[in-house]
Each structure stands twice: as structure tokens, then as C-alpha cells.
Amino acid sequence: MTTPHPELRWHAIGRRKTGVARVYLTPGSGKWDVNGRTLGDFFPRRSLVQHIQQPFTATGTLGAFDVRARVTGGGQTGQAGSIRLAVARALVLADETHRKKLRDQGLLTRDPRAVERKKPGQPGARKRFQFSKR
């Protein structure tokens, strides 16, 4: 097995909620490997697969790269969002001309939303115990 030339491999990290994804792009036929499984196998929801592939459809490079992703933490949505951001960042490293297309669709922006912490003396982050006057 031959290893690809170092310049023909791009690495990027993406984060969303508590999910962290490390993505490696190599020129290829569009093969996906997410934690040792295929994309459809790892994410059974079709909407998440489309969400992840957005950077490729935006740049017209769907099927042009092989993707190897290692993802940890969070749930399915957070992991899918982190992979999407990492793929978009790696595409910019591969070809700087993709930056404008990805930026215009908001694919290079890290989504800052995360779960708010629970406060002491309350049942949740915002919820309060029922008030009783007497």
C-alpha cells in the first residue's frame, strides 16, 4: 500500500456542542470512513448525511475526495456539525478558492450554541420550582 504524498492530504478539526471531529481529506473517489464505519452506517439519519456533505455540494467537489474522520463526544447532531465544519476547513486548505463559496453559506462559522449549565437551587438551567405564597 502506498501512502499519499504529504501535500495531497489535508487535516482539519471541527467542533460543535461537545463533539470534536478530526478530518483527513485525500484526493480520491468519495469514500467515507467515520470511526471505521461508512458515513451512512455511522449516521443513519439521511438529514445528517446531507448536512455533513454540504461543504462538498457547495464547492462542487462531491466525490472528489476520500474522507477519514475521527469523531468523539456529544450526540449525533453535534458530531455531524463538527464533521461538517472540519470538512469545510479542510477544503479551504486544499483549495483557497473555495473559501468564498463556503463563507457565503456560513459553513466556516463555528456554531457557538451549547447547553447552558444547571444553576444551584433550581431544577434546571432556566426552570424554577413552583412558587407558593403560603
Secondary structure as GFF3:
##gff-version 3
##sequence-region A 1 134
A	DSSP	three_ten_helix	6	8	.	.	.	ID=ss1
A	DSSP	beta_strand	10	16	.	.	.	ID=ss2
A	DSSP	beta_strand	19	27	.	.	.	ID=ss3
A	DSSP	beta_strand	32	34	.	.	.	ID=ss4
A	DSSP	alpha_helix	39	42	.	.	.	ID=ss5
A	DSSP	alpha_helix	46	59	.	.	.	ID=ss6
A	DSSP	beta_strand	65	72	.	.	.	ID=ss7
A	DSSP	alpha_helix	76	94	.	.	.	ID=ss8
A	DSSP	alpha_helix	98	104	.	.	.	ID=ss9
###
